[in-house]
Amino acid sequence: MSDDSLFREIDEEVRRDKIVSIWTRFGNLILAVCFLVIAGVGGYKAWQYWDAKQAEEAGMRWYGAVRLAQAGKDAEANKAFDDIAATGHKGYALLARLSQAAQLAQDGKRDEAVAVYDQVAADGAADQALRELARVRAAYLLVDTASLADLTGRLEGMGDATSFWRHATREILALANFREGQFKRAAELATEILADPATPAGMRARTQLVSAHLQPLLQQQPD
């Protein structure tokens, strides 16, 4: 036997001894880790399937509630939306609350609609964009009655030049200032709306009408 063959055989024996030693000391731990990895993957896949089924069921329930609302069955629709909000899939539970608020507003139940929108806006677990949507919707419902201070507080931070909601915020506050006789501030907000190239066409048309009404009032109001 050559020296090289002898050294290789010794190396192999040493490696086998190390492997046997490691397996003797840690074999149970290695098996446990492997089991946990397999169980974890299996559990995650099972959870994904369960979550998808829950979302599908909640989606069908939400669609059924919308159909009830469209059919004029308001009481049944509101109860269905309540049930989904209480027990449904998280995403559809939030959507159910927004749909319920819109239905209440359509039925003339403004205060109840605002209360639901306020619940969504205060939900720290909800998506930020949906919370802001709820704030804007509630402010639109209150624009004819709430104080300027209340509306300003509700829309704080949403009128910045980079905010997606700047158009709605400016319109609401312009109308509120107009209603409270703050014609100069209302005109400033109207100018911002008209100067913004991204302002929606419908809002631009409404603002042009408000601006036209403001001009003679501005001339009468002292600086």
TILUMDREN-986801 format. One record per residue (C-alpha): residue in one letter; x, y, z. Coordinates in steps of 0.001 Angstrom, whole numbers. Each point is the difference from the previous one (the first is absolute). Example, Ala and Ser with C-alpha at 12.3 -4.5 7.8 and 13.67 -1.06 7.14 Angstrom:
2
<'a' <12300 -4500 7800>>
<'s' <1370 3440 -660>>
***
This chain:
223
<'m' <0 0 0>>
<'s' <1438 3404 -968>>
<'d' <405 2829 2488>>
<'d' <-2691 2036 -1823>>
<'s' <-2511 -2845 254>>
<'l' <817 -460 3656>>
<'f' <-489 3725 745>>
<'r' <-3311 48 -1907>>
<'e' <-1248 -3009 1934>>
<'i' <1020 1625 3286>>
<'d' <-1772 3241 -1020>>
<'e' <-3165 -1910 -860>>
<'e' <104 -1792 3340>>
<'v' <434 3301 1817>>
<'r' <-2926 1553 -1929>>
<'r' <-2213 -3015 735>>
<'d' <907 198 3667>>
<'k' <-875 3712 46>>
<'i' <-3318 -611 -1747>>
<'v' <-887 -2812 2384>>
<'s' <1004 2175 2954>>
<'i' <-2088 2944 -1231>>
<'w' <-3001 -2212 -730>>
<'t' <292 -1681 3413>>
<'r' <43 3355 1751>>
<'f' <-2427 1993 -2160>>
<'g' <-1996 -2537 -2007>>
<'n' <-3228 518 1920>>
<'l' <359 3767 -268>>
<'i' <585 -188 -3767>>
<'l' <-3077 -2187 -426>>
<'a' <-2060 2390 2124>>
<'v' <1105 3006 -2080>>
<'c' <-844 -1823 -3235>>
<'f' <-3409 -907 1391>>
<'l' <-670 3590 1054>>
<'v' <964 1326 -3445>>
<'i' <-2290 -2496 -1737>>
<'a' <-2826 661 2474>>
<'g' <462 3768 -369>>
<'v' <-200 -123 -3791>>
<'g' <-3034 -2278 171>>
<'g' <-1676 2245 2567>>
<'y' <647 3122 -2061>>
<'k' <-1471 -1622 -3110>>
<'a' <-3040 -1094 2011>>
<'w' <-425 3532 1363>>
<'q' <248 1456 -3529>>
<'y' <-2751 -2357 -1169>>
<'w' <-2184 817 3023>>
<'d' <525 3755 -455>>
<'a' <-891 -203 -3692>>
<'k' <-3193 -1912 840>>
<'q' <-897 2564 2655>>
<'a' <549 2850 -2469>>
<'e' <-2109 -1752 -2628>>
<'e' <-2867 -575 2449>>
<'a' <180 3577 1307>>
<'g' <34 1315 -3563>>
<'m' <-3160 -1907 -841>>
<'r' <-1700 1267 3161>>
<'w' <1014 3584 -810>>
<'y' <-1308 -360 -3548>>
<'g' <-3282 -1341 1407>>
<'a' <-283 3010 2319>>
<'v' <604 2372 -2910>>
<'r' <-2732 -1732 -1990>>
<'l' <-2395 455 2922>>
<'a' <827 3702 101>>
<'q' <-523 326 -3737>>
<'a' <-3381 -1697 381>>
<'g' <-1056 2600 2556>>
<'k' <90 -2444 2910>>
<'d' <1856 2442 2200>>
<'a' <-608 -1631 3384>>
<'e' <1118 -3410 -1264>>
<'a' <3011 1533 -1749>>
<'n' <1092 1874 3116>>
<'k' <-299 -3144 2104>>
<'a' <2056 -1926 -2561>>
<'f' <2662 2714 -28>>
<'d' <37 -64 3819>>
<'d' <510 -3771 16>>
<'i' <2856 184 -2485>>
<'a' <1654 2844 1928>>
<'a' <-256 -2001 3230>>
<'t' <1079 -3448 -1177>>
<'g' <1214 203 -3593>>
<'h' <3414 -13 -1624>>
<'k' <1957 3101 1076>>
<'g' <79 1606 -3464>>
<'y' <-3678 -631 -678>>
<'a' <-943 1016 3534>>
<'l' <1456 3441 -714>>
<'l' <-1612 114 -3427>>
<'a' <-3330 -939 1597>>
<'r' <224 2928 2401>>
<'l' <745 2429 -2837>>
<'s' <-2870 -1426 -2061>>
<'q' <-2310 240 3002>>
<'a' <928 3651 567>>
<'a' <-629 822 -3653>>
<'q' <-3402 -1715 171>>
<'l' <-933 1883 3177>>
<'a' <983 3298 -1624>>
<'q' <-2078 -840 -3057>>
<'d' <-2973 -694 2268>>
<'g' <365 3419 1600>>
<'k' <1357 -1381 3278>>
<'r' <2900 2415 68>>
<'d' <945 -218 3672>>
<'e' <27 -3799 -70>>
<'a' <2103 20 -3162>>
<'v' <2483 2438 1535>>
<'a' <252 -2205 3097>>
<'v' <958 -3011 -2148>>
<'y' <2502 2043 -2005>>
<'d' <1518 1237 3260>>
<'q' <396 -3609 1181>>
<'v' <1932 -852 -3154>>
<'a' <2121 3153 273>>
<'a' <900 -909 3596>>
<'d' <911 -3627 -832>>
<'g' <3770 -117 369>>
<'a' <139 -3421 -1666>>
<'a' <-1737 1228 -3156>>
<'d' <1838 1048 -3148>>
<'q' <1010 3657 190>>
<'a' <-1589 874 -3356>>
<'l' <-3362 -1425 1104>>
<'r' <188 1848 3316>>
<'e' <586 3233 -1901>>
<'l' <-2857 -821 -2365>>
<'a' <-2292 -373 3013>>
<'r' <1128 3380 1352>>
<'v' <-747 1707 -3311>>
<'r' <-3390 -1692 -421>>
<'a' <-1050 1031 3498>>
<'a' <1141 3587 -616>>
<'y' <-2026 201 -3213>>
<'l' <-3083 -1119 1907>>
<'l' <615 2668 2657>>
<'v' <1037 2863 -2274>>
<'d' <-3375 1774 300>>
<'t' <-309 -262 3777>>
<'a' <3300 -578 1806>>
<'s' <2096 2914 1156>>
<'l' <3019 1084 -1992>>
<'a' <2192 -955 2951>>
<'d' <-1460 -3533 93>>
<'l' <469 -538 -3722>>
<'t' <3531 1407 122>>
<'g' <858 -2422 2785>>
<'r' <-1485 -2945 -1855>>
<'l' <2057 758 -3113>>
<'e' <3243 973 1685>>
<'g' <3052 -899 -2104>>
<'m' <-2039 -923 -3076>>
<'g' <140 3311 -1847>>
<'d' <3741 -49 -708>>
<'a' <1088 447 -3606>>
<'t' <1163 -3643 -185>>
<'s' <-3067 -1541 1646>>
<'f' <-2311 -2148 -2130>>
<'w' <-2947 1550 1886>>
<'r' <1048 3634 -461>>
<'h' <-2743 688 -2572>>
<'a' <-2824 -1251 2236>>
<'t' <1501 1686 3070>>
<'r' <260 3353 -1760>>
<'e' <-3565 -241 -1310>>
<'i' <-1459 -883 3394>>
<'l' <1886 2766 1784>>
<'a' <-833 2525 -2720>>
<'l' <-3694 -748 407>>
<'a' <262 135 3800>>
<'n' <1788 3358 -119>>
<'f' <-2606 1287 -2449>>
<'r' <-2806 -1124 2326>>
<'e' <1595 1729 3012>>
<'g' <598 3234 -1892>>
<'q' <3753 -403 -343>>
<'f' <-138 1031 -3652>>
<'k' <3677 894 -406>>
<'r' <1186 -3414 1219>>
<'a' <-2666 -1720 -2079>>
<'a' <1270 1887 -3072>>
<'e' <3602 -1004 756>>
<'l' <-986 -3655 168>>
<'a' <-2049 322 -3188>>
<'t' <3042 1474 -1745>>
<'e' <2133 -2947 1160>>
<'i' <-2573 -2429 -1373>>
<'l' <-189 1733 -3377>>
<'a' <3786 372 -266>>
<'d' <666 -3693 605>>
<'p' <167 -1782 -3378>>
<'a' <-935 -3294 1678>>
<'t' <-3318 1285 1340>>
<'p' <-2876 -2247 -1218>>
<'a' <-2186 1568 -2679>>
<'g' <-3204 -182 2045>>
<'m' <1598 1690 2979>>
<'r' <1528 2665 -2243>>
<'a' <-3453 828 -1410>>
<'r' <-1529 209 3497>>
<'t' <2835 2212 1207>>
<'q' <-416 2372 -2925>>
<'l' <-3633 523 1047>>
<'v' <1013 605 3624>>
<'s' <2726 2398 -1125>>
<'a' <-2498 1974 -2085>>
<'h' <-2282 366 3032>>
<'l' <2949 1081 2141>>
<'q' <1118 2941 -2116>>
<'p' <-2750 2489 945>>
<'l' <165 -1128 3634>>
<'l' <3726 669 111>>
<'q' <-573 3547 -1137>>
<'q' <-2465 553 2841>>
<'q' <2148 -1603 2700>>
<'p' <2669 2243 1578>>
<'d' <3571 -1299 86>>
***
